[in-house]
Amino acid sequence: MNVFVSYSFGTDEIVAQSLNNVITKTGHQAFKHDAFTKQLRCLEARGTDRLDLDIAFRRAGYSSSTQERSDPEMFRLLISHIAAQDALIVLWCDEYARKYWTRIEWKTALAMCKPLVVIQMDATPISAELKRALDVGGLPIIEFGQDYEPIKVTRLLDGLKSMPEGKFLTEIYDEETDHRFVRLQHPFLGDIEIGKFEVTYNDVLNVAPHLMPELTRASMQEKNPVTNITWQQACSLCQAMGKKAQDRYLRLPSEIEWEFAARAGQLTVSGLPMDNFKRYAVVNSEGPAPVGSKEPNGWGLFDMVGNVAEWCLDAGELLEINGWVQPVEGSSLSRAHVVRGAYYGTRPNPRLSVSYPYPQLNDLCSPAMGMRLVRQLKNDKEGARS
């Protein structure tokens, strides 16, 4: 099987190299990080913001290789490599938890239903969503220095060959919220109930007009996705729409839930059949269209890519003119949260991908940003944490 060792290129590099050697000797195919690094160096990042990005990354204490985040072609290359792997080995430590690329690696892997083995290198707490996936999926955690042996890790890989895939279960109409949901099954996160459509202006006008007092039925296309909504307003709208629910509550999706639903089993970089993706996505347009204008993805979800991008629960990193903002993961007090999904004005390019995150300040209002709901049992709030 093809195995990707995900590490921070820092203090744990020696461990990663030794694992790669053992993986190769035991008949598995280890991902060649050196070859990947050479590919990155061959690509040229262009754009007027390149120098500003270099300065910001150095100010934040990141290594020079992390600057390659600025080139979407490099992102596209990384996602394509992850899609080709059968399993990931994660070397979790303080430096790993703080890095941009490594966060994309394990979240994309879980969204693609790739099994993971986590080696906990120090006392840094494992991300709540990753820990939940490990617990639900029965995936192994190995403590470095206690029961860690390279050969033991490779033996675990044999047990990961026949892991179940994600699948569509059913469609649900929720009378209490007057909203349609699609129930999906993730092998490591359990059942996920996500909105079939993006939240519309009609939803806001019917449930919580006080959140956007400037709205009137005469001035809005009610079936269009709601836009110009901040992250805080999106969370408040979730609460308002779920107020009548008895045993469930509504929230924004996590990044992994969103990408898993958007992919619908597709492992391409875009997450869409690329022969004619305009069948599925409102893109290269002057504005949003009514929800459901295009065809749904393979699991019956509309507008997961295109129309408007969508707020997620996850706190994100954000590059600003005056420096670097790195919020605390999962904290509602964070200054920035992640937006997923290309918007209506996107032209075909490497950023048209269901894996690409857009960290934005919480108070940003944009005509290209909206939201989608996730419905969850009230006694399962641990699953909402990212």
RAWOBEL-V20599 format. One record per backbone hydrogen bond with DSSP energy under -1.0 kcal/mol. CO is the residue of the C=O (numbers start at 1). NH is the residue of the N-H. If there is no record, write none. Layout:
co=[CO & CO]
nh=[NH & NH]
This chain:
co=[1 & 2 & 2 & 3 & 4 & 6 & 10 & 12 & 13 & 14 & 15 & 16 & 17 & 18 & 19 & 20 & 21 & 22 & 23 & 24 & 29 & 31 & 32 & 33 & 34 & 35 & 36 & 37 & 38 & 47 & 49 & 50 & 51 & 52 & 53 & 54 & 55 & 56 & 57 & 58 & 63 & 64 & 65 & 66 & 67 & 68 & 71 & 71 & 72 & 73 & 74 & 75 & 76 & 77 & 78 & 79 & 82 & 87 & 88 & 89 & 90 & 90 & 92 & 93 & 94 & 96 & 99 & 100 & 101 & 102 & 103 & 104 & 105 & 106 & 107 & 108 & 109 & 110 & 115 & 117 & 118 & 119 & 120 & 127 & 128 & 129 & 130 & 131 & 132 & 133 & 134 & 140 & 142 & 143 & 143 & 149 & 150 & 151 & 152 & 157 & 167 & 170 & 172 & 174 & 174 & 179 & 180 & 181 & 182 & 183 & 183 & 184 & 185 & 186 & 190 & 192 & 193 & 194 & 196 & 199 & 200 & 201 & 202 & 203 & 204 & 208 & 212 & 221 & 222 & 223 & 224 & 230 & 231 & 232 & 233 & 234 & 235 & 236 & 237 & 238 & 240 & 247 & 249 & 251 & 253 & 254 & 255 & 256 & 257 & 258 & 259 & 260 & 263 & 273 & 276 & 277 & 277 & 279 & 281 & 282 & 290 & 297 & 301 & 306 & 307 & 309 & 310 & 314 & 318 & 320 & 323 & 325 & 328 & 331 & 335 & 336 & 337 & 338 & 339 & 340 & 342 & 343 & 344 & 346 & 349 & 351 & 358 & 360 & 361 & 362 & 366 & 366 & 368 & 370 & 371 & 373 & 374 & 376 & 377 & 380 & 381 & 382]
nh=[29 & 86 & 87 & 31 & 89 & 91 & 13 & 16 & 17 & 18 & 19 & 20 & 21 & 22 & 23 & 24 & 25 & 26 & 28 & 27 & 3 & 33 & 36 & 37 & 38 & 39 & 40 & 41 & 42 & 50 & 53 & 54 & 55 & 56 & 57 & 58 & 59 & 60 & 62 & 61 & 66 & 67 & 68 & 69 & 70 & 71 & 74 & 75 & 76 & 77 & 78 & 79 & 80 & 81 & 82 & 83 & 85 & 4 & 117 & 6 & 92 & 119 & 121 & 97 & 98 & 99 & 103 & 104 & 105 & 106 & 107 & 108 & 109 & 110 & 111 & 112 & 114 & 113 & 88 & 90 & 142 & 92 & 144 & 131 & 132 & 133 & 134 & 135 & 136 & 137 & 139 & 118 & 120 & 146 & 147 & 153 & 154 & 155 & 156 & 160 & 185 & 183 & 181 & 178 & 179 & 174 & 196 & 172 & 194 & 169 & 170 & 192 & 167 & 190 & 186 & 184 & 375 & 182 & 302 & 226 & 204 & 205 & 206 & 207 & 208 & 211 & 215 & 224 & 202 & 291 & 201 & 234 & 235 & 236 & 237 & 238 & 239 & 240 & 241 & 242 & 243 & 378 & 376 & 374 & 313 & 258 & 259 & 260 & 261 & 262 & 263 & 264 & 266 & 276 & 279 & 280 & 281 & 295 & 283 & 307 & 293 & 300 & 297 & 308 & 344 & 370 & 340 & 338 & 325 & 323 & 320 & 318 & 331 & 334 & 362 & 316 & 360 & 312 & 358 & 310 & 306 & 346 & 285 & 284 & 352 & 353 & 339 & 337 & 364 & 231 & 228 & 369 & 309 & 311 & 199 & 195 & 251 & 249 & 380 & 383 & 384 & 385]
